[in-house]
Amino acid sequence: MDKVKSRLRQERWAKVFMQISGIIITGSLFLIIGSILFKGLPYLSWEMVSQSPKGGFYLGKSGGVLNAIIGSLYLAGLSTLIASIIGIPISLFLHNYIHPKSFIARLLKLFFDVLFGIPAIVYGAIAFSIMVALGIRASLLGGVITISLLTIPIVVRTLDELLSSIPTDLKQVSSSLGATRWESAKLMLKYIKPGLFTAILLAFGRAIGDVAGVMLTTGFSDNIPKYLDEPAATLPLAIFFQLSSPIPEVQGRAYASALILTLLILIIVLCTHFLSLKQKKHKL
């Protein structure tokens, strides 16, 4: 009886701690979003999203952050494309061309787990060294190199989990019918298609919100970049520079920029959630 009472007591305490943790996390989320809405909504206007900064923008004069919005989309889109082109074949190689439980496969997975956990500023320093060696100046290309290095592990590890969830029977059936490894790989990609888009969206979301990785490599410009060798503004960097200003008007615009970035991330999260539900229904 004492053991039973002790277990019940432990379960009640565990439930209390879980509820408190949930309340703290949910409350923190609402506090952050509420602060951004309260401070940024009064400064959000059509001018903010439709115009690039004009002379004196960072001193409180007219203009917007269109250059940062476009720059963020360029940067996140190109880096996610490169990460997908590199990451998807690596994941298929780990599952179709070598045994998933072999030493090489486990070593590679550990390697990508380590890369997944490395801070973005480290990727920025590495990419900056590569740029110096190749003679590349701070530009959109430099940011794409940095964020591509950052998002490749995300694509690889997310797809690895998805490919691991494929029933063994499906793999065996394709092999028994004489399918080549490449044909089996195409079948696996078709099976995890919604999850594949989820992995890509996760990488895109990480790319569009990063600031530490691009601070050294992308530069900053009030113009919308037309070529890869031009410096580019991003929303996180625009928020950072505006918050650094002592002028209240500019600080308010920083929160409006943060609201725009939050809305973009929210759209990505909703799309990811929708595709995750679709993946679950597909499995059933």
C-alpha positions as CSV (number, residue, x, y, z in Angstrom):
1,M,0.0,0.0,0.0
2,D,2.8,2.4,0.8
3,K,4.4,1.8,-2.6
4,V,1.0,2.4,-4.3
5,K,0.5,5.7,-2.3
6,S,4.1,6.8,-3.1
7,R,3.5,6.2,-6.9
8,L,0.2,8.0,-6.8
9,R,1.8,11.0,-5.0
10,Q,4.6,11.0,-7.6
11,E,2.1,11.0,-10.4
12,R,0.2,13.9,-8.9
13,W,3.3,15.9,-8.4
14,A,4.4,15.1,-12.0
15,K,1.0,16.2,-13.3
16,V,1.3,19.5,-11.3
17,F,4.8,20.2,-12.7
18,M,3.6,19.5,-16.2
19,Q,0.6,21.8,-15.9
20,I,2.9,24.5,-14.4
21,S,5.4,24.1,-17.3
22,G,2.6,24.3,-19.8
23,I,1.2,27.4,-18.3
24,I,4.6,29.1,-18.2
25,I,5.4,28.2,-21.8
26,T,2.0,29.2,-23.1
27,G,2.1,32.4,-21.0
28,S,5.5,33.3,-22.3
29,L,4.3,32.8,-25.9
30,F,1.3,35.0,-25.4
31,L,3.5,37.6,-23.6
32,I,5.9,37.8,-26.5
33,I,3.2,37.9,-29.2
34,G,1.2,40.4,-27.1
35,S,4.2,42.7,-26.6
36,I,5.0,42.6,-30.4
37,L,1.3,43.4,-31.2
38,F,1.0,46.1,-28.6
39,K,4.2,47.9,-29.5
40,G,4.3,47.2,-33.3
41,L,0.7,47.4,-34.5
42,P,0.4,51.2,-34.1
43,Y,3.5,51.6,-36.4
44,L,2.4,48.9,-38.9
45,S,1.2,50.5,-42.2
46,W,1.1,49.9,-45.9
47,E,4.1,52.1,-46.2
48,M,6.1,49.8,-44.0
49,V,5.6,46.8,-46.3
50,S,5.5,48.5,-49.7
51,Q,8.4,50.9,-49.6
52,S,12.2,50.6,-49.1
53,P,13.9,52.9,-46.6
54,K,14.2,56.5,-47.7
55,G,16.8,59.1,-46.6
56,G,16.7,59.4,-42.8
57,F,14.5,56.3,-42.3
58,Y,16.6,55.3,-39.3
59,L,16.2,58.8,-37.9
60,G,12.4,58.6,-37.9
61,K,11.6,59.8,-41.4
62,S,9.5,58.1,-44.1
63,G,10.0,54.7,-45.8
64,G,9.5,51.0,-45.0
65,V,11.2,47.6,-44.8
66,L,10.3,46.2,-48.3
67,N,14.0,45.7,-49.0
68,A,14.4,43.6,-45.8
69,I,11.3,41.5,-46.6
70,I,12.4,40.8,-50.2
71,G,16.0,40.2,-49.0
72,S,14.8,37.7,-46.4
73,L,12.7,35.8,-48.9
74,Y,15.5,35.7,-51.4
75,L,18.0,34.5,-48.8
76,A,15.6,31.9,-47.2
77,G,14.4,30.7,-50.6
78,L,17.8,30.2,-52.2
79,S,19.4,28.6,-49.2
80,T,16.4,26.3,-48.6
81,L,16.6,25.3,-52.3
82,I,20.3,24.5,-52.0
83,A,19.8,22.7,-48.7
84,S,17.0,20.5,-50.3
85,I,19.1,19.7,-53.3
86,I,22.0,18.5,-51.1
87,G,20.1,17.2,-48.1
88,I,17.5,15.0,-49.8
89,P,20.0,12.8,-51.7
90,I,22.1,12.4,-48.4
91,S,19.0,11.2,-46.6
92,L,18.1,8.7,-49.4
93,F,21.7,7.5,-49.4
94,L,21.6,6.8,-45.7
95,H,18.5,4.7,-46.1
96,N,18.8,3.1,-49.6
97,Y,22.4,2.7,-50.4
98,I,23.9,1.8,-47.0
99,H,22.3,-0.2,-44.1
100,P,20.6,2.3,-41.8
101,K,22.1,0.6,-38.7
102,S,25.6,0.2,-40.1
103,F,28.6,2.0,-38.5
104,I,28.9,4.5,-41.4
105,A,25.2,5.4,-41.2
106,R,25.3,5.9,-37.4
107,L,28.5,8.0,-37.7
108,L,26.9,10.2,-40.4
109,K,23.8,10.7,-38.3
110,L,25.9,11.6,-35.3
111,F,27.8,14.1,-37.5
112,F,24.6,15.7,-38.7
113,D,23.2,15.8,-35.1
114,V,26.3,17.7,-34.1
115,L,25.9,20.1,-37.1
116,F,22.3,20.6,-36.1
117,G,23.3,21.8,-32.7
118,I,26.1,24.2,-33.7
119,P,25.1,27.9,-33.1
120,A,24.4,30.0,-36.2
121,I,27.2,32.4,-35.4
122,V,29.7,29.6,-35.8
123,Y,28.3,28.9,-39.3
124,G,28.7,32.6,-40.0
125,A,32.3,32.6,-38.9
126,I,33.1,29.5,-41.1
127,A,31.3,31.0,-44.1
128,F,33.1,34.3,-43.6
129,S,36.4,32.4,-43.7
130,I,35.3,30.7,-46.9
131,M,34.3,34.0,-48.4
132,V,37.6,35.6,-47.5
133,A,39.5,32.7,-49.1
134,L,37.4,32.9,-52.3
135,G,37.4,36.7,-52.4
136,I,33.6,37.0,-51.9
137,R,32.5,40.2,-50.3
138,A,29.5,40.5,-47.9
139,S,26.6,39.9,-50.1
140,L,23.4,37.9,-50.7
141,L,25.7,35.1,-52.0
142,G,27.6,35.1,-48.7
143,G,24.3,34.9,-46.7
144,V,23.1,32.0,-49.0
145,I,26.3,30.1,-48.3
146,T,25.9,30.6,-44.6
147,I,22.3,29.7,-44.3
148,S,22.7,26.7,-46.6
149,L,25.3,25.3,-44.3
150,L,22.9,26.0,-41.4
151,T,19.8,24.3,-43.0
152,I,21.3,21.2,-44.6
153,P,21.4,19.3,-41.2
154,I,17.7,20.3,-40.6
155,V,16.7,18.8,-43.9
156,V,18.8,15.7,-43.5
157,R,17.7,14.9,-39.9
158,T,14.0,15.6,-40.5
159,L,13.9,13.4,-43.6
160,D,15.9,10.7,-41.8
161,E,13.1,10.5,-39.2
162,L,10.5,10.4,-41.9
163,L,12.3,7.7,-43.9
164,S,12.7,5.7,-40.7
165,S,8.9,5.7,-40.2
166,I,8.3,4.0,-43.5
167,P,7.0,0.4,-42.9
168,T,9.6,-2.2,-43.6
169,D,7.0,-4.2,-45.6
170,L,6.9,-1.4,-48.2
171,K,10.6,-1.5,-48.7
172,Q,10.6,-5.3,-48.9
173,V,7.8,-5.3,-51.5
174,S,9.6,-2.9,-53.8
175,S,12.7,-5.0,-53.6
176,S,10.9,-8.3,-54.2
177,L,9.4,-6.8,-57.4
178,G,12.8,-6.2,-58.8
179,A,12.9,-2.4,-58.3
180,T,16.3,-0.7,-58.4
181,R,17.5,1.3,-55.4
182,W,16.7,4.5,-57.2
183,E,13.1,3.3,-58.0
184,S,12.7,2.4,-54.3
185,A,14.0,5.8,-53.3
186,K,11.4,7.5,-55.6
187,L,8.7,5.3,-54.0
188,M,9.9,6.4,-50.5
189,L,9.8,10.0,-51.5
190,K,6.3,9.7,-52.8
191,Y,5.2,8.0,-49.5
192,I,6.6,10.9,-47.4
193,K,5.7,13.7,-49.8
194,P,3.7,15.8,-47.2
195,G,6.5,15.3,-44.7
196,L,9.1,16.2,-47.3
197,F,7.4,19.6,-47.7
198,T,7.3,19.9,-43.9
199,A,11.1,19.5,-43.7
200,I,11.6,22.1,-46.4
201,L,9.3,24.5,-44.6
202,L,11.1,24.0,-41.3
203,A,14.4,24.8,-43.0
204,F,12.8,27.9,-44.6
205,G,11.5,29.1,-41.2
206,R,14.9,28.7,-39.6
207,A,16.5,30.5,-42.5
208,I,14.2,33.5,-42.6
209,G,14.5,34.1,-38.9
210,D,18.3,33.8,-38.4
211,V,20.4,36.9,-37.6
212,A,23.6,35.7,-36.1
213,G,24.6,33.7,-39.2
214,V,24.1,36.5,-41.7
215,M,25.5,39.4,-39.6
216,L,29.0,38.8,-40.9
217,T,28.3,37.6,-44.4
218,T,25.2,39.3,-45.9
219,G,26.0,43.0,-45.3
220,F,23.1,45.4,-45.3
221,S,21.6,47.7,-47.9
222,D,18.6,49.9,-48.3
223,N,18.1,48.7,-51.8
224,I,16.5,45.5,-53.0
225,P,19.3,43.2,-54.3
226,K,19.2,42.4,-58.0
227,Y,22.3,40.2,-58.1
228,L,23.9,37.7,-55.8
229,D,27.1,39.8,-55.3
230,E,25.1,42.7,-53.9
231,P,24.6,43.2,-50.1
232,A,21.1,42.5,-48.9
233,A,19.0,43.5,-45.9
234,T,17.0,40.9,-43.9
235,L,14.2,41.4,-41.4
236,P,16.1,40.2,-38.4
237,L,19.0,42.6,-39.2
238,A,16.5,45.4,-39.9
239,I,14.9,44.8,-36.5
240,F,18.3,44.8,-34.8
241,F,19.4,48.1,-36.3
242,Q,16.1,49.8,-35.6
243,L,16.1,48.7,-32.0
244,S,19.6,50.1,-31.7
245,S,18.3,53.6,-32.4
246,P,17.5,55.9,-29.5
247,I,14.5,57.4,-31.4
248,P,11.1,56.0,-30.2
249,E,9.6,56.2,-33.7
250,V,12.4,53.9,-35.1
251,Q,12.1,51.5,-32.2
252,G,8.3,51.3,-32.8
253,R,9.0,50.4,-36.4
254,A,11.4,47.7,-35.2
255,Y,8.4,46.1,-33.4
256,A,6.3,46.5,-36.6
257,S,9.1,44.7,-38.5
258,A,9.1,42.0,-35.8
259,L,5.3,41.7,-36.3
260,I,5.8,41.2,-40.1
261,L,8.4,38.5,-39.4
262,T,6.2,36.8,-36.8
263,L,3.3,36.7,-39.4
264,L,5.6,35.1,-41.9
265,I,6.8,32.5,-39.4
266,L,3.1,31.9,-38.3
267,I,2.2,31.2,-41.9
268,I,5.1,28.7,-42.2
269,V,4.0,27.0,-38.9
270,L,0.4,26.7,-40.0
271,C,1.5,25.2,-43.4
272,T,3.8,22.8,-41.5
273,H,1.0,21.8,-39.2
274,F,-1.3,21.2,-42.1
275,L,1.2,19.0,-43.9
276,S,2.0,17.1,-40.7
277,L,-1.7,16.2,-40.4
278,K,-1.8,15.2,-44.0
279,Q,1.2,13.0,-43.5
280,K,-0.5,11.2,-40.5
281,K,-3.7,10.7,-42.6
282,H,-1.6,9.4,-45.4
283,K,0.0,6.8,-43.1
284,L,-3.4,5.7,-41.9
